[in-house]
Amino acid sequence: LITLADITTSRDYEKAKESHKRLAAIGTMTAQLAHQIRTPLSSAILYTDHLSTLPHSDYRAQAWINRLQACHGSIEQQIQDLLLFARGTSIEPTSVNMNQWCLQLSQRAQPYVESTVFKMNNQLLIDEAFIHSESLIGAVLNLVINALQSKATEIHLTLASIDDSGIQISVEDNGTGMPEEVRAQAFLPFYTTKAQGTGLGLAVVFAVVKAHGGTVHLESTPNEGTQVDLYIPGNKNE
């Protein structure tokens, strides 16, 4: 008597389970590391800000201080990405006024898009949505930053209503786009094609949207641009 059993499904489940454990461990480690880095970074930012207010007869000194501040800002952004990624599914969405949220998002995006055509089109049919405000703003800003890094000169941000209380957030740019092999791995943590990249930008977007119970869809064509659609479902408890 020979009994054959297909264990493919159980093996896939175990692999997924182990992968989830590894990501959880990475998340815990990155959160601890981010907090440890932030403490000395805060002091460095404070001292550099003090230096920038002092009169300098040598223009090179001011230029070096400006570069230091830019480096500090970049490190702080990477820490924010690490913390958002590590937060995972622990976020707790609440009812948020979307008009105020859009205004806050526009204000936060402004420093990045000063030399770029940036258009926000709010087509939402609802005033309130069930989201985690800060993490979703961070995710959208990551998409804006990615667009700028891909040499986009135009970025269009559109918000629309779906399924009664759900929302769709679309970020479309005219940047360099992605080839198929990059697009297939775009949301993997720590995967990057950039020399100075952390590989967390799109991974953070995916983690934040997943924590909202939503999905992400990416379309990209080399030399034409990229569009990323975030689908956030409505409050299922309503």
N, C-alpha and C positions, 0 to 999 in steps of 0.2 A: 504494500500500500504506500503510495507516494502522494504526499499532500503539498501543493504549491500555494504559497500565499504572496500576494503582491504587497510589499511593504514600502512602496515608493512614497505613498502619502505620509506614512508615519515618519519616514526618514526626512522628508521635506519639512514636516512639522518640527522635528527635532533640530534641524539646521536653522530654521527660522527662530526657534526658541533660543538657541545658542547665540545667534546673531543679535537678538534683542538683548540678551544678557550682556554681551560685549558692548553694545551701544550704550546700555544703561551705565555700565562701568566707566566707559569713556566720558559719558555725560557728567557723572559724579566727579571724576578726576578733573575735567576741564573747568567745572564750576569752582572747585577748590583752588585750582591754579589761577583762574581769572581773578578771584577775590584777593589772592596773595599778590598778584601783579598790580592790582588797582591801588593798593595802599601806597607803595613808593611812587607810583605814577602820579597820584594826586598831589604828593609833595613836590614832585618835579614840575608839574603844571603850575602849581602855586608860585614856586620860586621863579620860573620862567616868566610868568605874568608880571611879577614884581620887576624883573629886569627890563621887560619891554616898556615899562612906564618911566624908566630913568633916561635922562638925556644922553645921547651917544654922539660924540664928534666923529667917530669912525662909522661910516655907513655900512661897512662889512659886519660890524658887531650886530647891528640891527637886523641885517640880512640873515645872520646865523641864528639869531633869536627867533626870527620868523620861521626858519626851517625847523628849529627845535619844536616850536608850537605846532607846526604841521605834522611832525612825527608823533608828537604826543596825541594829537587828534586822531591819527591813523591807528595808534595802539588802542586808544579808548574805543574806537569803532570795532576793532577786532575783539576786544573784551566783551562788548555788547553782544556781538555775534556768538561768542562762546557761551555766554550766559543764556541767551535765547535758545541756543541749541540744547544746552544742558537742561533747560527747564522742561522740555519735552511736553508730556501730556498733563503736567501739573497746573497749567493755567486754568483760571476760573472765569469764563466769560460772564459779563453782566450786561444789562440793558444800557446802551450808549446812544446818545443823540448823534446821528450821523452827520448832520449839518456842522455841528461843532467839531466832530471828528475830522471831517474833510478840511475844515479851516486849520486845525492843528497840523494835519498832514501837510498841507500846502506851506505853512510857515516853516515846518521842519525841513521840507525839501528845498526851500528857497536858496539856502547857501550853496547847495550842490548844483543848481540849474541856472545860476545867474547868467551864464554865457551860452545857454541852450534854450531852444524853443520848447517850453513845457506847457502843456494844456491839460487842464482837468475838466472833465465833463461829468457832472453829477446827474444821472438819470434815475436815481432811486425814487421809488414810489412810496417809501416808508420813511418816517422820521426817526425811528428807533430800530436798532439791530442788536442782537445778542452776540457780543464779541468781547475779546480781551483787547482793549484799546491800544495799550503800549506795544504789545508784542506784534500786533497786526500792522501798526505804523512802522515798526522796525523791519518787518518783512517787506512791505511795499518800498521802503527806502532802500533796501538791499537791491530790489529790482531796478530802481532808478540808478543806483550807483553802478550796477552791472551794465546798464545801458550806456552810461557815460564812459565806462571803461572799454566798451566796444566801439567807441568813437561815434556814438549817436549824436546827431545835431538836432533831432526832434524826438520828443518823448510825449506820448499821449496816454493819459490815465483816465479810464472810464469806469464809473460805478453804475451798476444796473441791478434792478430787482429781479429775483427768480423765485419761483415756488412760494408765492405769497410773502413770506417773511425772510427768505434767504437773500443773499447778495452775491454779485459777481464783480470782482475787481480785475480789470485788464490793464496791463502795462505794455504798450507797443512802442517800438523804437525803429529807427532806420540805420542801426549800427552794422557792424561787420557780419553779424549772424554766427551760426554754429554749424559745422559739418555734422553729418549723421553720427559719427563715432563719438563726438563730444556730447551731442544732444542726448545720446542714450545713457550717458553717465553723469549728466549735469547735476542731478540731485543727490549724488552719493557724497557722504561726509568726507571732507578733506581731499576731494578730487578737484584738481585745478590745472589749467593750462597756462596760468600766469606765473611769471618768475617770483613775484612778491605776494602771490595770492595765498589765502589760508584754506580755500576749498570749502568754506562754510557759508558763503553767501546764499546760494540756492538751497543748500541743505537746511539752513535756518528757515527759509521760506516754506519748504516742504514740511518741516517739523511743526511750525506754527499753524499752518493750515490744517494739518492732520489733527493737531490738538483741538482744533475747532470742529472736528468731525467732517472736514471738507476735503476737496481734492484740488490738484494742480494740473493744468494742462499747458504744455509748452510747444510752440511752433517756431521754427527758426530756419531761415534760408541764408546760406553764405552770400555775402555782399548785398543783401536786401534788408535784413533786420530780424527782429525777434518779437514775439508776442507771448506773454505769459498770462494765463487766466486763472484766477483764484476763485473757487466756488465755496462759499461759506453758507451752510444750511441755516435755516431759521431756528428759533428756540423750540425744541421738541417738547418742552414742558408746558408750553402755553396751551 
